[in-house]
Amino acid sequence: MRNNAFIVGNGFDLALGLPTKYSDFAHSDFWPVSEDAEESRRHLEQKKYTSLEAYLNEKRNLETWFDLEQELYNYARERGLGDRTNNENADDIKRNIEYFELLQFRMCDYIKSVQNNFMQLHYDVAREVLSAVVNNGYFNSMYSFNYTELPPLPNHHIIECTHLHGRLKDHSAILGVDDEKKLRNGYDKLIKTSSKYYRSHDLYNALSSSDEVVIFGVSFGDIDYSYFDRFFKGIANGESIKEKDKQCITIFTKDDNSRMAILQQLRKMKIDMQRLYAQSKLQFICTEDDNVQEAVNNFKERLDKKSSKNNPSYALI
């Protein structure tokens, strides 16, 4: 039996109705603000230096779409932010790292509060897709970029899921940037693999060995593109694949704007999209489209035909 893989990102939580965007946290009471923030601001202006706290506060109030991890990279990157970080010293860096650690802790508190107070008020596509995946019986690999737990499903077995960036359950949320990003000296703690909670995973092998790959709510942004870069390039740049051997790749996203944003990101990763479509059974399902229920029903029907319940011989393929 080949493996099947299910991967969820923040869009999955949002489809459930959970307000877990970075901008939600940034405008909540959980966002950390120093007691002497105004005094610090005046002091730093005199130094012509902007702290991490001041920079993030500026961005959270200006940006409509606030990507916290991207802004952490923008602040700490090797080239810096011009005059605003040129005058930093060892004490400044130490305070910035302390603020980053506080930020990570408070973000975990915020999302835990959101999840604990969550009430399902309406039907959602996310739960229906999850149910179809669990019912299939062949999805042995489930990965989450979220800190939240997958929602419980009545009359289903417990869902084992690998949390790539830590989880709320043990307060092990991992915030930061990937190793490929070049940061200034002193900012290694902002790299995800520096976290004491970081664990090895087998996402690439799970993706490449799967008949069915279902991705729900992942943006393929600059911070996390490395998880998928090798997988998509391996398909697009590989030898021609027979129709019966092509992987089914289903990407659930919010609407056509987010679909186009994903395509833009994949092209930015230098993936030949025409070749990727030719070498796989790739489809997008937009959860806010008028015909989403028909698309989801077709998706569920395909999984059901290839399920352990209705097709025991599939394990021998």
DAKA-V237988 format. One record per pair of residues at least 4 apart in sequence whose C-alpha atoms are under 7 Angstrom apart, sorted by the first residue. I is the first residue (numbers start at 1). GAP is how many residues later the second one is. If there is no record, write none. Layout:
i	gap
I	GAP
I	GAP
This chain:
i	gap
1	313
1	314
1	315
1	316
2	207
2	208
2	209
3	135
3	136
3	137
3	203
3	206
3	207
3	208
4	134
4	135
4	136
4	137
4	206
4	207
4	208
4	209
5	134
5	135
5	136
5	137
5	201
5	202
5	205
5	207
5	208
5	209
6	133
6	135
6	136
6	137
6	207
6	208
6	209
7	135
7	136
7	137
7	207
7	208
7	209
8	4
8	135
8	136
8	137
8	207
8	208
8	209
8	210
9	135
9	136
9	137
9	207
9	208
9	209
10	4
10	136
10	207
10	208
11	4
11	205
11	206
11	207
12	4
12	114
12	204
12	205
13	4
13	5
13	7
14	4
14	5
14	6
15	109
15	111
16	108
16	110
18	96
19	5
20	4
20	5
20	91
21	4
22	4
22	44
22	45
22	46
23	4
23	37
23	42
23	43
24	4
25	5
25	6
25	82
25	85
26	5
26	34
27	4
30	76
30	80
31	75
32	71
32	74
33	4
36	4
37	4
38	4
39	4
40	4
41	4
42	4
43	4
44	4
44	5
44	6
45	4
48	35
48	36
49	34
49	35
49	36
49	38
49	39
50	4
50	5
50	34
50	35
51	4
51	45
52	4
52	23
52	44
53	4
53	46
54	4
55	4
56	4
57	4
58	4
59	4
60	6
67	4
68	4
69	4
69	106
69	107
69	108
70	4
70	153
71	4
72	4
72	104
73	4
73	104
75	5
75	6
76	4
76	107
76	108
76	111
77	105
77	106
77	107
78	104
78	105
78	106
80	5
81	4
82	4
88	4
88	5
89	4
90	4
91	4
92	4
93	4
93	93
94	4
95	4
96	4
97	4
98	4
99	4
100	4
101	4
102	4
103	4
104	4
104	71
105	4
106	4
107	4
108	4
108	60
108	63
108	65
109	4
110	4
111	4
112	4
112	56
113	4
114	4
124	4
125	4
125	162
126	4
127	4
128	4
129	4
130	4
131	4
132	4
132	168
133	6
134	5
136	167
136	168
136	171
136	172
137	170
137	171
138	169
138	170
141	65
142	18
142	19
142	20
143	18
143	19
143	20
143	21
144	17
144	18
144	19
144	20
145	18
145	19
145	20
146	17
146	19
147	18
147	19
147	20
147	21
147	26
148	19
148	20
163	4
165	8
165	9
166	6
166	7
166	8
166	31
167	4
167	5
167	6
168	4
168	5
172	25
174	18
174	21
175	17
176	14
176	15
176	16
177	4
177	13
177	14
177	15
177	46
178	13
178	14
178	45
179	12
183	4
188	6
189	5
193	5
202	4
203	4
204	4
204	23
204	27
205	4
206	4
207	6
207	24
208	23
210	37
211	36
211	37
212	35
212	36
212	37
213	35
213	36
213	37
214	35
214	36
214	37
215	35
215	36
215	37
216	35
216	36
216	37
217	35
217	36
219	43
220	4
220	5
220	42
220	45
221	4
221	44
225	4
228	4
229	4
229	40
230	4
231	4
232	4
232	39
233	4
233	38
234	4
235	41
235	44
236	35
236	36
236	39
236	40
236	43
240	39
241	4
241	5
241	38
242	4
246	33
246	34
246	35
247	33
247	34
248	32
248	33
248	34
249	32
249	33
249	34
250	32
250	33
250	34
251	32
251	33
251	34
252	32
252	33
252	34
252	35
253	5
253	6
253	32
253	33
253	34
254	4
254	32
254	33
254	34
255	4
255	31
255	32
255	33
255	34
256	4
256	30
257	4
258	4
259	4
260	4
261	4
262	4
263	4
264	4
265	4
266	4
266	5
267	4
267	5
267	6
272	4
273	4
274	4
275	4
276	4
277	4
277	5
285	7
285	10
286	6
287	5
288	4
291	4
292	4
293	4
294	4
295	4
296	4
297	4
298	4
299	4
300	4
301	4
302	4
303	4
304	6
305	5
305	6
306	4
306	5
306	8
307	4
308	4
